[in-house]
Amino acid sequence: MPSTFLQGISDAKDKIAEQAKLRRLKILEQTENVSEYIKIISLLYRGLAFVVSIESLFMSLITILGIFMVSRKVFNVTFTVEFAIFSAGCVFPMTFNVGAAFKRREKALELLATIKSNLISLYLMFVHFDVQGNGEAAQDVLPNFRNLVRHIEVCLRNSKEVQYTTPVNFEGQISGERSAAHLVYDDLAIIAMKLQKHSFGCFGYEHDDKAVGTATQRSWQFLQDLTVAFEEIRAIRFSSTSVGLRLFSYFLINVSCVALSPYWASFCRQEHFVGGGKGLEDELGLGPARGSTFSPIQNGEATSGYGCASAYLVGLLFTFIVFALYRVQSELEDPFSGGSDDSIRWERWKQQLETLGKHGVDGPTRRAGTPMHGRKGEAEG
């Protein structure tokens, strides 16, 4: 009996624990569902904020005004055309430019990765091929690497208009008559000079002249690859997708929002005119059927004669769609600015470059700020 009683108590405890576990899992599942709903709402809000810009709102008001002015009780102007002419003329050039701008952005990201990898590799050559083991070479060149990283960012983020002969603003100060690209090449020249300087005394392994030559050759290759990648990404920064195509797209989407007002208003004619046979005018899309009359009541609702819901709705949708596409194209056009969701994340790109000299077996400790003595072949960060 006692053993049965104890077994019953144990089973009850297990059942209570299982029920408590199920309740916790249910609460966790509900919390995750709420989190997913919040993410969806946040995503919808961001999408709405992207589509609804000052420019699109302004042109929406112009579209509404245009439909109102061509409505039946104002100027009474309507026409029907092949809408594909306008839609293809507006959408195709922008989608083409969006594709071209996206490819430029991906190429820029690839080149930035090449620049970063060569910077780190070159610095590690100064660190680990130090024959003397006192970190002199790495300590000597580290400030130049940090300057190079900052100057590359300035050069690529500054406006194109200040990259040739005019002064550029660097950390709040005017840097004379030098463009930011000049500062980058100054840093590269200094690093090359220090590479030449330390090639004889530091690079290589003890009592092995061949290692000295191999390390130096690799270092010069890293420097060359870095320079080539910088010049390629600089060419991307100073160029753009087709300017003429972008100007044409911008002109056409603004004009179309107004020029299509009579076309949007023609929807109201088709809704409000009733009766009559199917005549030549209706076949050609030139107006209501012959013999038809305007009905102030359509589908049980009164019509004002100043446009209809379908005209305003379709006109606004078209306006928001074309301006959203144009905004996508504009933001992809300059991925270096750092001011949009599609821009390059400069803080992430610089994250490891700003901690040069603090990587290795004891890297976490050194990056945490704990002072440590450098080992043979490592530079103090």
Secondary structure, DSSP 8 states (H G I E B T S, - for coil): -HHHHHHHHHHHHHHHHHHHHHHHHHHHHHHHHHHHHHHHHHHHHHHHHHH--HHHHHHHHHHHHHHHHTSTTTT-------HHHHHHHHHHHHHHHHHHHHHHHHHHHHHHHHHHHHHHHHHHHHHHTBSS-S-HHHHHHHHHHHHHHHHHHHHHHS-GGGSSSS--EETTEE-TT--HHHHHHHHHHHHHHHHHHHHHHTBSBTTBHHHHHHHHHHHHHHHHHHHHHHHHHHHHHH--S-HHHHHHHHHHHHHHHHHTHHHHHHHHHHHHEE-S---HHHHHTSSS-TT-EE-SEETTEE--SS--HHHHHHHHHHHHHHHHHHHHHHHHH-TTS--STTS--HHHHTTTGGGTT--STTHHHHHTT------TT----
